[in-house]
Amino acid sequence: MQAEDVINMLRAHKGVYDVFVMDGAAAVRMELEESKNGGFCCKYENHALNESRSMDLRLCVFSDSFLEAPTEMMTVLADDSGHIFGHDVPKGMSREKIGEEAIWVSSTYVMYAQEMPTSDLKFVVLPHSVSFLENLKGVSKVVAFNPAISTNVFLRERFGYTGPVNATSTIIAVNFSE
């Protein structure tokens, strides 16, 4: 499987407006944007970005929504010991994964208040996958995430994206089998 095949498959996917290969300069600037502290409540930490750093190919995809409907939490509020104090609840997520002690603060977010954090809370972006790419011959791993708003603005400018203004950006990193 070549990078071109992955790019072509993404471009043909429903809802995708455009796909760009992230060069070194774009990746460095994206990492700078993603490493800033979260201005809305707490530190911002992107585990998906960390996991994508050493992968073979990084792409920026602009689309009308998620490439696949999420079924697992994509963001969490956690302390340094890994205890989760809140997380998003995607529509496709099994309700059995949400404890009875959850406090619903909206229809898509829960908080947990059963114990005290051992440190300041941080907003953590978790890696998710894109199964239609993972199932391609020659692809060994896929990591995806939706970046911060400031990163989305940078990516639009960097790649000269002029498509629909309501497009979301997704970073997809791919490893190929040898």
N, CA, C and O of each residue as an XYZ file, in Angstrom:
712
protein
N       0.853     -1.175      0.000
C       0.000      0.000      0.000
C       0.892      1.228      0.000
O       1.761      1.369      0.861
N       0.689      2.086     -0.928
C       1.454      3.317     -1.038
C       0.662      4.486     -0.447
O      -0.559      4.424     -0.308
N       1.383      5.539     -0.108
C       0.738      6.733      0.428
C      -0.326      7.254     -0.533
O      -1.393      7.696     -0.107
N      -0.034      7.201     -1.813
C      -0.977      7.689     -2.824
C      -2.307      6.937     -2.761
O      -3.368      7.528     -2.960
N      -2.248      5.640     -2.485
C      -3.472      4.842     -2.379
C      -4.319      5.281     -1.185
O      -5.543      5.368     -1.284
N      -3.663      5.558     -0.057
C      -4.373      6.028      1.135
C      -5.017      7.382      0.845
O      -6.180      7.608      1.182
N      -4.262      8.273      0.224
C      -4.778      9.605     -0.101
C      -5.972      9.497     -1.040
O      -6.989     10.157     -0.826
N      -5.859      8.680     -2.068
C      -6.974      8.511     -3.012
C      -8.206      7.930     -2.332
O      -9.329      8.339     -2.628
N      -8.007      6.979     -1.422
C      -9.147      6.401     -0.708
C      -9.827      7.456      0.159
O     -11.055      7.512      0.225
N      -9.032      8.290      0.821
C      -9.610      9.354      1.635
C     -10.365     10.358      0.773
O     -11.474     10.765      1.120
N      -9.776     10.757     -0.338
C     -10.441     11.734     -1.215
C     -11.765     11.206     -1.757
O     -12.684     11.982     -2.020
N     -11.863      9.891     -1.924
C     -13.095      9.288     -2.441
C     -14.137      9.057     -1.343
O     -15.292      8.751     -1.640
N     -13.736      9.200     -0.086
C     -14.645      8.929      1.029
C     -15.719     10.016      1.126
O     -15.437     11.201      0.948
N     -16.940      9.598      1.406
C     -18.068     10.530      1.512
C     -17.782     11.626      2.543
O     -17.357     11.343      3.663
N     -18.017     12.859      2.155
C     -17.864     13.990      3.055
C     -16.489     14.617      3.084
O     -16.306     15.661      3.710
N     -15.508     14.005      2.419
C     -14.149     14.559      2.414
C     -14.043     15.622      1.329
O     -14.383     15.384      0.169
N     -13.566     16.801      1.726
C     -13.391     17.903      0.781
C     -11.995     17.911      0.169
O     -11.841     18.146     -1.029
N     -10.970     17.653      0.996
C      -9.607     17.641      0.467
C      -8.664     16.961      1.455
O      -8.963     16.839      2.643
N      -7.519     16.522      0.936
C      -6.502     15.826      1.724
C      -5.149     16.428      1.372
O      -4.837     16.624      0.197
N      -4.348     16.720      2.387
C      -3.021     17.293      2.182
C      -1.989     16.484      2.957
O      -2.247     16.037      4.075
N      -0.817     16.300      2.351
C       0.296     15.642      3.035
C       0.984     16.678      3.913
O       1.277     17.788      3.469
N       1.234     16.306      5.150
C       1.899     17.218      6.076
C       3.408     17.089      5.901
O       3.985     16.032      6.157
N       4.039     18.174      5.464
C       5.493     18.176      5.377
C       6.068     18.497      6.759
O       5.326     18.753      7.707
N       7.386     18.480      6.857
C       8.038     18.710      8.143
C       7.699     20.042      8.772
O       7.444     20.106      9.975
N       7.689     21.119      7.983
C       7.396     22.448      8.522
C       5.968     22.528      9.050
O       5.728     23.100     10.114
N       5.025     21.959      8.315
C       3.624     21.969      8.758
C       3.465     21.146     10.030
O       2.721     21.528     10.933
N       4.167     20.014     10.100
C       4.077     19.153     11.286
C       4.639     19.858     12.520
O       4.063     19.765     13.604
N       5.757     20.560     12.361
C       6.357     21.282     13.487
C       5.417     22.377     13.972
O       5.204     22.525     15.175
N       4.857     23.141     13.047
C       3.941     24.224     13.433
C       2.681     23.658     14.086
O       2.181     24.218     15.062
N       2.167     22.548     13.549
C       0.998     21.913     14.150
C       1.325     21.487     15.584
O       0.515     21.682     16.491
N       2.502     20.909     15.786
C       2.891     20.474     17.122
C       3.014     21.657     18.077
O       2.669     21.540     19.253
N       3.501     22.788     17.585
C       3.569     23.989     18.423
C       2.176     24.443     18.833
O       1.945     24.768     19.998
N       1.254     24.467     17.891
C      -0.129     24.854     18.204
C      -0.744     23.892     19.207
O      -1.403     24.316     20.156
N      -0.532     22.611     19.003
C      -1.147     21.599     19.860
C      -0.500     21.533     21.244
O      -1.088     20.972     22.168
N       0.695     22.095     21.401
C       1.374     22.026     22.694
C       1.033     23.204     23.601
O       1.465     23.238     24.753
N       0.269     24.163     23.100
C      -0.114     25.307     23.925
C      -1.059     24.853     25.025
O      -1.803     23.886     24.864
N      -1.018     25.564     26.143
C      -1.968     25.258     27.212
C      -3.366     25.615     26.760
O      -3.565     26.583     26.026
N      -4.332     24.832     27.200
C      -5.727     25.103     26.869
C      -6.180     26.375     27.550
O      -6.021     26.521     28.762
N      -6.733     27.283     26.800
C      -7.156     28.552     27.357
C      -8.493     28.496     28.053
O      -8.829     29.413     28.803
N      -9.276     27.442     27.828
C     -10.632     27.434     28.353
C     -10.738     26.912     29.776
O     -11.666     27.304     30.484
N      -9.849     26.060     30.227
C      -9.998     25.570     31.606
C      -8.730     24.975     32.186
O      -8.516     25.068     33.395
N      -7.899     24.380     31.387
C      -6.790     23.622     31.951
C      -5.751     23.314     30.880
O      -5.877     23.722     29.726
N      -4.738     22.593     31.291
C      -3.686     22.175     30.369
C      -4.279     21.301     29.265
O      -5.209     20.530     29.501
N      -3.738     21.430     28.081
C      -4.190     20.673     26.907
C      -3.092     19.688     26.548
O      -1.944     20.089     26.358
N      -3.421     18.413     26.452
C      -2.436     17.382     26.145
C      -2.993     16.494     25.031
O      -4.112     15.991     25.132
N      -2.220     16.309     23.986
C      -2.712     15.547     22.842
C      -1.944     14.227     22.727
O      -0.863     14.174     22.139
N      -2.515     13.173     23.292
C      -1.873     11.856     23.227
C      -1.826     11.326     21.798
O      -0.889     10.620     21.424
N      -2.825     11.662     21.010
C      -2.860     11.214     19.615
C      -1.701     11.825     18.828
O      -1.058     11.138     18.034
N      -1.438     13.099     19.045
C      -0.305     13.754     18.386
C       0.994     13.065     18.783
O       1.837     12.785     17.930
N       1.159     12.794     20.063
C       2.376     12.121     20.529
C       2.558     10.782     19.832
O       3.667     10.432     19.426
N       1.476     10.038     19.693
C       1.546      8.721     19.059
C       1.840      8.827     17.561
O       2.459      7.933     16.985
N       1.399      9.912     16.936
C       1.553     10.056     15.480
C       2.948     10.500     15.050
O       3.295     10.375     13.876
N       3.746     11.012     15.971
C       5.040     11.619     15.620
C       5.959     10.720     14.811
O       6.607     11.184     13.874
N       6.025      9.461     15.152
C       6.995      8.575     14.503
C       6.389      7.758     13.365
O       7.018      6.819     12.876
N       5.197      8.099     12.947
C       4.534      7.291     11.923
C       5.013      7.672     10.522
O       5.587      8.743     10.324
N       4.774      6.793      9.563
C       5.310      6.934      8.206
C       4.734      8.110      7.426
O       5.441      8.739      6.639
N       3.471      8.405      7.635
C       2.782      9.420      6.832
C       1.799     10.158      7.710
O       1.058      9.541      8.476
N       1.787     11.510      7.604
C       0.778     12.308      8.312
C       0.023     13.130      7.282
O       0.609     13.772      6.410
N      -1.299     13.088      7.411
C      -2.179     13.777      6.473
C      -3.110     14.716      7.222
O      -3.447     14.483      8.382
N      -3.519     15.777      6.545
C      -4.555     16.670      7.044
C      -5.756     16.499      6.126
O      -5.657     16.708      4.917
N      -6.893     16.118      6.706
C      -8.110     15.863      5.938
C      -9.162     16.884      6.345
O      -9.448     17.047      7.532
N      -9.736     17.569      5.367
C     -10.859     18.469      5.617
C     -12.125     17.769      5.166
O     -12.209     17.280      4.039
N     -13.123     17.721      6.064
C     -14.358     17.000      5.759
C     -15.550     17.671      6.434
O     -15.406     18.617      7.208
N     -16.741     17.144      6.112
C     -17.956     17.737      6.669
C     -18.262     17.259      8.084
O     -19.126     17.831      8.749
N     -17.581     16.234      8.553
C     -17.828     15.676      9.881
C     -16.737     14.651     10.182
O     -15.703     14.620      9.515
N     -16.975     13.819     11.187
C     -16.046     12.726     11.460
C     -16.010     11.791     10.262
O     -17.022     11.607      9.586
N     -14.853     11.202      9.996
C     -14.744     10.249      8.895
C     -15.528      8.981      9.199
O     -16.058      8.337      8.293
N     -15.598      8.629     10.464
C     -16.432      7.520     10.944
C     -17.070      7.987     12.249
O     -16.439      8.689     13.039
N     -18.299      7.601     12.468
C     -18.970      7.987     13.711
C     -18.213      7.397     14.899
O     -18.007      6.185     14.956
N     -17.798      8.233     15.840
C     -17.039      7.722     16.980
C     -17.899      6.838     17.887
O     -19.086      7.094     18.089
N     -17.271      5.797     18.425
C     -17.947      4.902     19.365
C     -17.219      4.854     20.708
O     -17.688      4.210     21.647
N     -16.103      5.518     20.798
C     -15.322      5.587     22.036
C     -15.084      7.050     22.375
O     -15.179      7.923     21.512
N     -14.772      7.310     23.653
C     -14.485      8.686     24.041
C     -13.265      9.188     23.268
O     -12.314      8.448     23.014
N     -13.327     10.465     22.906
C     -12.245     11.066     22.131
C     -11.452     12.071     22.957
O     -10.297     12.363     22.648
N     -12.074     12.600     24.009
C     -11.407     13.545     24.900
C     -11.778     13.207     26.339
O     -12.883     12.742     26.618
N     -10.842     13.449     27.239
C     -11.108     13.229     28.659
C     -10.528     14.375     29.480
O      -9.593     15.052     29.052
N     -11.095     14.580     30.655
C     -10.490     15.411     31.684
C      -9.871     14.436     32.668
O     -10.576     13.613     33.252
N      -8.558     14.519     32.858
C      -7.865     13.554     33.707
C      -6.805     14.254     34.548
O      -6.363     15.356     34.224
N      -6.407     13.598     35.628
C      -5.284     14.113     36.407
C      -4.012     13.381     35.972
O      -4.052     12.516     35.098
N      -2.897     13.733     36.584
C      -1.619     13.141     36.175
C      -1.522     11.647     36.456
O      -0.702     10.958     35.849
N      -2.341     11.139     37.361
C      -2.308      9.706     37.653
C      -3.197      8.904     36.705
O      -3.257      7.678     36.797
N      -3.884      9.590     35.799
C      -4.706      8.901     34.811
C      -6.159      8.716     35.197
O      -6.933      8.158     34.419
N      -6.549      9.169     36.380
C      -7.960      9.082     36.756
C      -8.777     10.021     35.871
O      -8.413     11.180     35.673
N      -9.868      9.511     35.352
C     -10.731     10.294     34.459
C     -11.848     10.932     35.274
O     -12.557     10.255     36.019
N     -11.992     12.249     35.121
C     -13.012     13.005     35.843
C     -14.109     13.515     34.921
O     -15.093     14.092     35.385
N     -13.949     13.309     33.625
C     -14.975     13.689     32.661
C     -14.574     13.217     31.283
O     -13.392     13.017     31.005
N     -15.563     13.039     30.418
C     -15.271     12.664     29.034
C     -16.470     12.926     28.141
O     -17.607     13.036     28.601
N     -16.182     13.023     26.852
C     -17.251     13.176     25.876
C     -17.987     11.846     25.750
O     -17.456     10.789     26.091
N     -19.215     11.921     25.256
C     -20.029     10.722     25.050
C     -20.552     10.763     23.614
O     -21.623     11.314     23.358
N     -19.795     10.180     22.677
C     -20.268     10.147     21.292
C     -21.589      9.378     21.189
O     -21.865      8.492     21.998
N     -22.390      9.722     20.199
C     -23.693      9.069     20.008
C     -23.570      7.557     19.908
O     -24.443      6.837     20.393
N     -22.510      7.063     19.291
C     -22.347      5.631     19.092
C     -21.711      4.893     20.256
O     -21.491      3.685     20.171
N     -21.411      5.596     21.343
C     -20.748      4.963     22.483
C     -21.752      4.155     23.303
O     -22.852      4.624     23.596
N     -21.363      2.951     23.663
C     -22.204      2.087     24.490
C     -22.430      2.736     25.852
O     -21.476      3.143     26.515
N     -23.677      2.833     26.266
C     -24.004      3.447     27.557
C     -23.519      2.596     28.732
O     -23.402      3.099     29.850
N     -23.236      1.314     28.491
C     -22.705      0.466     29.556
C     -21.307      0.917     29.987
O     -20.871      0.601     31.094
N     -20.609      1.648     29.127
C     -19.262      2.116     29.452
C     -19.283      3.334     30.370
O     -18.243      3.779     30.855
N     -20.477      3.865     30.601
C     -20.625      5.047     31.448
C     -21.176      4.587     32.791
O     -22.255      3.999     32.861
N     -20.438      4.856     33.842
C     -20.855      4.400     35.162
C     -22.109      5.099     35.662
O     -22.452      6.193     35.214
N     -22.791      4.442     36.606
C     -24.000      5.018     37.199
C     -23.693      6.300     37.951
O     -24.580      7.131     38.151
N     -22.442      6.471     38.372
C     -22.053      7.656     39.130
C     -21.799      8.876     38.236
O     -21.477      9.952     38.738
N     -21.940      8.715     36.938
C     -21.698      9.821     36.004
C     -22.708     10.941     36.211
O     -23.895     10.701     36.433
N     -22.215     12.155     36.136
C     -23.062     13.344     36.198
C     -23.130     13.900     34.782
O     -22.119     14.337     34.232
N     -24.308     13.883     34.199
C     -24.476     14.368     32.826
C     -24.530     15.892     32.850
O     -25.488     16.473     33.361
N     -23.501     16.542     32.295
C     -23.486     18.006     32.242
C     -24.053     18.519     30.924
O     -24.383     19.698     30.798
N     -24.164     17.635     29.955
C     -24.854     17.922     28.692
C     -25.217     16.567     28.092
O     -24.916     15.525     28.673
N     -25.852     16.584     26.950
C     -26.232     15.313     26.326
C     -25.030     14.576     25.740
O     -25.151     13.426     25.318
N     -23.869     15.238     25.713
C     -22.687     14.620     25.116
C     -21.451     14.639     26.019
O     -20.345     14.358     25.558
N     -21.634     14.972     27.310
C     -20.474     15.035     28.203
C     -20.876     14.648     29.621
O     -21.916     15.072     30.125
N     -20.026     13.830     30.261
C     -20.252     13.441     31.656
C     -19.050     13.811     32.509
O     -17.922     13.910     32.025
N     -19.324     14.013     33.790
C     -18.279     14.280     34.782
C     -18.425     13.258     35.901
O     -19.509     12.720     36.130
N     -17.323     12.998     36.594
C     -17.310     12.094     37.742
C     -16.732     12.856     38.923
O     -15.692     13.502     38.797
N     -17.400     12.787     40.075
C     -16.965     13.563     41.239
C     -16.782     12.685     42.475
O     -16.987     13.154     43.594
N     -16.403     11.432     42.296
C     -16.307     10.512     43.420
C     -14.991     10.624     44.192
O     -14.915     10.181     45.338
N     -13.968     11.201     43.595
C     -12.690     11.335     44.285
C     -12.035     12.646     43.885
O     -12.413     13.265     42.891
N     -11.057     13.060     44.662
C     -10.347     14.302     44.392
C      -9.182     14.034     43.442
O      -8.499     13.017     43.567
N      -8.955     14.938     42.497
C      -7.795     14.792     41.607
C      -6.494     14.885     42.405
O      -6.422     15.589     43.412
N      -5.476     14.172     41.949
C      -4.164     14.221     42.598
C      -3.294     15.335     42.026
O      -2.190     15.579     42.512
N      -3.792     16.006     40.994
C      -3.073     17.113     40.357
C      -4.107     17.968     39.637
O      -5.299     17.662     39.651
N      -3.639     19.043     39.008
C      -4.547     19.825     38.178
C      -5.076     18.946     37.054
O      -4.381     18.054     36.568
N      -6.303     19.208     36.652
C      -6.878     18.449     35.546
C      -6.301     18.922     34.224
O      -5.907     20.078     34.075
N      -6.260     18.012     33.276
C      -5.822     18.357     31.926
C      -6.848     17.818     30.937
O      -7.475     16.784     31.167
N      -7.001     18.536     29.842
C      -7.887     18.135     28.754
C      -7.037     17.295     27.812
O      -6.075     17.798     27.230
N      -7.381     16.020     27.654
C      -6.555     15.079     26.901
C      -7.286     14.625     25.641
O      -8.423     14.157     25.703
N      -6.617     14.768     24.502
C      -7.137     14.263     23.231
C      -6.593     12.851     23.050
O      -5.382     12.633     23.069
N      -7.498     11.902     22.874
C      -7.112     10.499     22.707
C      -7.036     10.134     21.228
O      -7.758     10.708     20.412
N      -6.175      9.192     20.877
C      -6.130      8.745     19.482
C      -7.364      7.919     19.150
O      -7.865      7.164     19.984
N      -7.841      8.069     17.937
C      -8.885      7.176     17.446
C      -8.438      6.627     16.104
O      -7.429      7.060     15.549
N      -9.178      5.691     15.599
C      -8.772      5.016     14.379
C      -9.726      5.332     13.238
O     -10.776      5.944     13.428
N      -9.340      4.906     12.074
C     -10.179      5.009     10.877
C     -10.179      3.609     10.279
O      -9.254      3.234      9.557
N     -11.217      2.840     10.580
C     -11.206      1.407     10.261
C     -11.098      1.119      8.769
O     -10.466      0.138      8.379
N     -11.703      1.959      7.924
C     -11.627      1.665      6.491
C     -10.207      1.814      5.957
O      -9.891      1.270      4.898
N      -9.341      2.543      6.669
C      -7.926      2.598      6.293
C      -7.142      1.464      6.943
O      -6.244      0.895      6.324
N      -7.474      1.137      8.180
C      -6.761      0.060      8.878
C      -6.914     -1.275      8.179
O      -6.039     -2.136      8.270
N      -8.021     -1.446      7.484
C      -8.286     -2.717      6.815
C      -7.614     -2.832      5.446
O      -7.717     -3.868      4.790
N      -6.925     -1.772      5.014
C      -6.246     -1.814      3.719
C      -4.983     -2.659      3.800
O      -4.245     -2.613      4.784
N      -4.756     -3.419      2.761
C      -3.537     -4.220      2.684
C      -2.330     -3.280      2.693
O      -2.295     -2.287      1.966
N      -1.354     -3.608      3.519
C      -0.141     -2.804      3.593
C      -0.162     -1.746      4.679
O       0.872     -1.145      4.969
N      -1.315     -1.502      5.285
C      -1.412     -0.535      6.379
C      -1.351     -1.308      7.691
O      -2.137     -2.228      7.915
N      -0.411     -0.928      8.556
C      -0.278     -1.645      9.826
C      -0.904     -0.903     10.997
O      -1.287     -1.528     11.986
N      -1.016      0.420     10.905
C      -1.582      1.193     12.012
C      -2.078      2.536     11.500
O      -1.485      3.129     10.599
N      -3.176      3.008     12.089
C      -3.729      4.326     11.778
C      -4.052      5.020     13.095
O      -4.669      4.427     13.981
N      -3.637      6.266     13.221
C      -3.974      7.100     14.371
C      -4.585      8.381     13.827
O      -4.047      8.994     12.905
N      -5.714      8.780     14.402
C      -6.372      9.998     13.943
C      -6.785     10.846     15.139
O      -6.998     10.336     16.239
N      -6.893     12.159     14.900
C      -7.424     13.067     15.918
C      -7.898     14.343     15.250
O      -7.474     14.695     14.150
N      -8.790     15.021     15.951
C      -9.263     16.328     15.510
C      -8.523     17.361     16.343
O      -8.639     17.359     17.569
N      -7.769     18.240     15.707
C      -6.920     19.174     16.451
C      -7.700     20.332     17.077
O      -8.890     20.521     16.822
N      -6.990     21.092     17.898
C      -7.553     22.276     18.541
C      -7.990     23.296     17.491
O      -7.535     23.256     16.348
N      -8.866     24.197     17.884
C      -9.390     25.208     16.960
C      -8.266     26.062     16.379
O      -8.268     26.351     15.183
N      -7.307     26.469     17.210
C      -6.204     27.294     16.695
C      -5.390     26.521     15.660
O      -4.900     27.108     14.695
N      -5.244     25.220     15.851
C      -4.528     24.389     14.882
C      -5.327     24.282     13.596
O      -4.756     24.326     12.507
N      -6.632     24.142     13.708
C      -7.496     24.086     12.532
C      -7.344     25.354     11.684
O      -7.267     25.280     10.458
N      -7.300     26.508     12.341
C      -7.118     27.780     11.624
C      -5.772     27.785     10.909
O      -5.692     28.153      9.737
N      -4.706     27.375     11.613
C      -3.384     27.305     10.992
C      -3.392     26.382      9.781
O      -2.860     26.741      8.730
N      -3.987     25.195      9.912
C      -3.993     24.216      8.819
C      -4.714     24.758      7.589
O      -4.267     24.533      6.465
N      -5.805     25.456      7.785
C      -6.524     26.066      6.655
C      -5.617     27.047      5.914
O      -5.549     27.046      4.685
N      -4.927     27.879      6.682
C      -4.025     28.862      6.074
C      -2.838     28.173      5.410
O      -2.471     28.513      4.286
N      -2.243     27.216      6.095
C      -1.037     26.540      5.601
C      -1.267     25.849      4.269
O      -0.424     25.916      3.374
N      -2.416     25.178      4.136
C      -2.695     24.423      2.918
C      -3.545     25.196      1.915
O      -3.890     24.665      0.860
N      -3.883     26.440      2.230
C      -4.684     27.241      1.307
C      -6.078     26.667      1.105
O      -6.651     26.782      0.022
N      -6.619     26.054      2.140
C      -7.937     25.436      2.033
C      -9.002     26.507      1.856
O      -9.109     27.428      2.666
N      -9.787     26.383      0.793
C     -10.834     27.370      0.501
C     -12.211     26.729      0.355
O     -13.137     27.346     -0.171
N     -12.341     25.493      0.822
C     -13.625     24.795      0.738
C     -14.620     25.336      1.746
O     -14.437     26.429      2.281
N     -15.672     24.575      2.008
C     -16.711     25.025      2.938
C     -16.132     25.479      4.278
O     -15.232     24.842      4.825
N     -16.655     26.578      4.794
C     -16.127     27.150      6.033
C     -16.450     26.295      7.255
O     -15.784     26.416      8.284
N     -17.454     25.440      7.159
C     -17.815     24.608      8.306
C     -17.084     23.261      8.311
O     -17.455     22.360      9.064
N     -16.067     23.121      7.493
C     -15.301     21.867      7.440
C     -14.502     21.679      8.722
O     -14.012     22.640      9.317
N     -14.382     20.443      9.126
C     -13.532     20.095     10.254
C     -12.228     19.514      9.720
O     -12.194     18.957      8.622
N     -11.171     19.645     10.488
C      -9.908     19.031     10.074
C      -9.635     17.813     10.951
O      -9.938     17.802     12.144
N      -9.062     16.802     10.335
C      -8.651     15.590     11.030
C      -7.220     15.293     10.618
O      -6.889     15.311      9.432
N      -6.386     15.024     11.588
C      -5.022     14.593     11.299
C      -5.030     13.069     11.323
O      -5.500     12.452     12.278
N      -4.506     12.479     10.265
C      -4.423     11.025     10.168
C      -2.963     10.650      9.949
O      -2.310     11.152      9.034
N      -2.463      9.765     10.799
C      -1.100      9.253     10.657
C      -1.189      7.765     10.344
O      -2.005      7.043     10.917
N      -0.333      7.320      9.421
C      -0.393      5.945      8.941
C       0.998      5.321      9.003
O       1.994      5.954      8.650
N       1.048      4.074      9.455
C       2.249      3.248      9.334
C       1.966      2.181      8.297
O       0.866      1.633      8.230
N       2.975      1.895      7.488
C       2.846      0.873      6.458
C       3.602     -0.378      6.868
O       4.630     -0.298      7.542
N       3.091     -1.536      6.461
C       3.785     -2.803      6.684
C       5.017     -2.823      5.802
O       5.082     -2.130      4.786
N       5.979     -3.613      6.194
C       7.193     -3.675      5.371
C       7.076     -4.699      4.301
O       8.008     -4.883      3.518
